[in-house]
Amino acid sequence: MDHEASADVSALVAALADPELRLSAAHRLGKLKAVEAVPALIRNTRVRQDIDRNAAVWALGRIGDPSAVPTLRDVASEDEAVNVRMNAIESLALLGDPLGMELMAALAEDPEHTLEGASRYLDLPGMRSLSRGRLRSTKKWAQKRLREIKATQA
């Protein structure tokens, strides 16, 4: 990585501490596959806002650093927001973690059971409820992503 790109990554990592900037910073770091951002992204899996935790787990999956697996496993089973759990599960699967593949298959089979204990879909207007329709779309999403991930890993 050249000096300019390294400075950009450093600025983005610093932006993860700012609630106004962390969402876009996490997405950019994930797209850059910035391994040096992993510790800060792991910290962001514990922030209050669902959307920011969601961005952090998404970025961790795209970066692909195995050091994120234990945190992603915790988020996949314990986060109160369904969408955050789903992205943690997908990130684990992208990392080739067997639990991620197992949970993705379980989502594709029975999302309600797999997501037991989650209290909301995502804390955004119009996205909070865990409706039957959202569970059906979660099941379809998981089936599609599972096929795509298996095809990519084959």
Contacts in CASP RR format, 6 or more apart in sequence:
PFRMAT RR
TARGET T0000
AUTHOR 0000-0000-0000
METHOD contacts of the structure
MODEL  1
MDHEASADVSALVAALADPELRLSAAHRLGKLKAVEAVPALIRNTRVRQD
IDRNAAVWALGRIGDPSAVPTLRDVASEDEAVNVRMNAIESLALLGDPLG
MELMAALAEDPEHTLEGASRYLDLPGMRSLSRGRLRSTKKWAQKRLREIK
ATQA
1 9 0 8 1.000
5 32 0 8 1.000
8 32 0 8 1.000
9 29 0 8 1.000
9 32 0 8 1.000
9 34 0 8 1.000
9 36 0 8 1.000
9 37 0 8 1.000
12 25 0 8 1.000
12 28 0 8 1.000
12 29 0 8 1.000
12 32 0 8 1.000
12 34 0 8 1.000
12 37 0 8 1.000
13 25 0 8 1.000
13 29 0 8 1.000
13 34 0 8 1.000
13 36 0 8 1.000
13 37 0 8 1.000
13 40 0 8 1.000
15 21 0 8 1.000
15 22 0 8 1.000
15 24 0 8 1.000
15 25 0 8 1.000
16 22 0 8 1.000
16 25 0 8 1.000
16 26 0 8 1.000
16 29 0 8 1.000
16 37 0 8 1.000
16 40 0 8 1.000
16 41 0 8 1.000
16 43 0 8 1.000
16 44 0 8 1.000
16 56 0 8 1.000
17 40 0 8 1.000
18 25 0 8 1.000
19 47 0 8 1.000
19 49 0 8 1.000
19 52 0 8 1.000
22 44 0 8 1.000
22 47 0 8 1.000
22 52 0 8 1.000
22 55 0 8 1.000
22 56 0 8 1.000
23 51 0 8 1.000
23 52 0 8 1.000
23 55 0 8 1.000
26 41 0 8 1.000
26 44 0 8 1.000
26 52 0 8 1.000
26 55 0 8 1.000
26 56 0 8 1.000
26 58 0 8 1.000
26 59 0 8 1.000
27 55 0 8 1.000
27 58 0 8 1.000
27 59 0 8 1.000
29 37 0 8 1.000
29 41 0 8 1.000
29 59 0 8 1.000
29 63 0 8 1.000
30 37 0 8 1.000
30 58 0 8 1.000
30 59 0 8 1.000
30 60 0 8 1.000
30 61 0 8 1.000
30 62 0 8 1.000
30 63 0 8 1.000
31 62 0 8 1.000
33 62 0 8 1.000
33 63 0 8 1.000
33 64 0 8 1.000
34 63 0 8 1.000
35 63 0 8 1.000
35 64 0 8 1.000
35 65 0 8 1.000
37 59 0 8 1.000
37 63 0 8 1.000
38 60 0 8 1.000
38 63 0 8 1.000
38 65 0 8 1.000
38 67 0 8 1.000
38 68 0 8 1.000
41 56 0 8 1.000
41 59 0 8 1.000
41 60 0 8 1.000
41 63 0 8 1.000
41 68 0 8 1.000
42 56 0 8 1.000
42 60 0 8 1.000
42 68 0 8 1.000
42 71 0 8 1.000
44 52 0 8 1.000
44 53 0 8 1.000
44 55 0 8 1.000
44 56 0 8 1.000
45 53 0 8 1.000
45 56 0 8 1.000
45 57 0 8 1.000
45 60 0 8 1.000
45 71 0 8 1.000
45 72 0 8 1.000
45 74 0 8 1.000
45 75 0 8 1.000
45 88 0 8 1.000
46 53 0 8 1.000
47 53 0 8 1.000
47 56 0 8 1.000
49 123 0 8 1.000
50 80 0 8 1.000
50 81 0 8 1.000
50 83 0 8 1.000
50 84 0 8 1.000
50 120 0 8 1.000
50 122 0 8 1.000
50 123 0 8 1.000
50 124 0 8 1.000
51 122 0 8 1.000
51 123 0 8 1.000
51 124 0 8 1.000
53 75 0 8 1.000
53 79 0 8 1.000
53 81 0 8 1.000
53 84 0 8 1.000
54 81 0 8 1.000
54 83 0 8 1.000
54 84 0 8 1.000
54 87 0 8 1.000
54 122 0 8 1.000
57 72 0 8 1.000
57 75 0 8 1.000
57 84 0 8 1.000
57 87 0 8 1.000
57 88 0 8 1.000
57 91 0 8 1.000
58 87 0 8 1.000
58 91 0 8 1.000
60 68 0 8 1.000
60 71 0 8 1.000
60 72 0 8 1.000
60 91 0 8 1.000
61 68 0 8 1.000
61 72 0 8 1.000
61 90 0 8 1.000
61 91 0 8 1.000
61 92 0 8 1.000
61 94 0 8 1.000
61 95 0 8 1.000
62 91 0 8 1.000
62 94 0 8 1.000
64 94 0 8 1.000
64 95 0 8 1.000
66 95 0 8 1.000
68 91 0 8 1.000
68 95 0 8 1.000
69 92 0 8 1.000
69 95 0 8 1.000
69 97 0 8 1.000
72 88 0 8 1.000
72 91 0 8 1.000
72 92 0 8 1.000
72 95 0 8 1.000
72 97 0 8 1.000
73 88 0 8 1.000
73 92 0 8 1.000
73 97 0 8 1.000
73 99 0 8 1.000
75 84 0 8 1.000
75 85 0 8 1.000
75 88 0 8 1.000
76 85 0 8 1.000
76 88 0 8 1.000
76 89 0 8 1.000
76 92 0 8 1.000
76 99 0 8 1.000
76 100 0 8 1.000
76 103 0 8 1.000
77 85 0 8 1.000
79 85 0 8 1.000
79 88 0 8 1.000
79 118 0 8 1.000
80 117 0 8 1.000
80 118 0 8 1.000
80 119 0 8 1.000
80 120 0 8 1.000
81 118 0 8 1.000
81 119 0 8 1.000
81 120 0 8 1.000
81 121 0 8 1.000
81 122 0 8 1.000
81 123 0 8 1.000
82 115 0 8 1.000
82 118 0 8 1.000
82 120 0 8 1.000
82 121 0 8 1.000
82 122 0 8 1.000
82 130 0 8 1.000
82 134 0 8 1.000
82 138 0 8 1.000
83 121 0 8 1.000
83 122 0 8 1.000
83 127 0 8 1.000
84 122 0 8 1.000
85 115 0 8 1.000
85 118 0 8 1.000
86 107 0 8 1.000
86 115 0 8 1.000
86 138 0 8 1.000
86 141 0 8 1.000
86 142 0 8 1.000
89 100 0 8 1.000
89 103 0 8 1.000
89 104 0 8 1.000
89 107 0 8 1.000
90 104 0 8 1.000
90 145 0 8 1.000
90 149 0 8 1.000
92 99 0 8 1.000
92 100 0 8 1.000
92 101 0 8 1.000
92 103 0 8 1.000
92 104 0 8 1.000
93 100 0 8 1.000
93 101 0 8 1.000
93 103 0 8 1.000
93 104 0 8 1.000
93 145 0 8 1.000
93 146 0 8 1.000
93 149 0 8 1.000
94 149 0 8 1.000
96 153 0 8 1.000
101 146 0 8 1.000
101 149 0 8 1.000
103 114 0 8 1.000
104 142 0 8 1.000
104 145 0 8 1.000
104 146 0 8 1.000
104 149 0 8 1.000
105 142 0 8 1.000
105 146 0 8 1.000
106 113 0 8 1.000
106 114 0 8 1.000
107 114 0 8 1.000
107 115 0 8 1.000
107 138 0 8 1.000
107 139 0 8 1.000
107 141 0 8 1.000
107 142 0 8 1.000
108 139 0 8 1.000
108 142 0 8 1.000
108 143 0 8 1.000
108 146 0 8 1.000
109 139 0 8 1.000
110 139 0 8 1.000
111 135 0 8 1.000
111 138 0 8 1.000
111 139 0 8 1.000
111 142 0 8 1.000
112 135 0 8 1.000
115 130 0 8 1.000
115 135 0 8 1.000
115 138 0 8 1.000
118 130 0 8 1.000
119 130 0 8 1.000
120 127 0 8 1.000
120 128 0 8 1.000
120 129 0 8 1.000
120 130 0 8 1.000
121 127 0 8 1.000
121 128 0 8 1.000
121 129 0 8 1.000
121 130 0 8 1.000
121 131 0 8 1.000
121 134 0 8 1.000
122 128 0 8 1.000
END
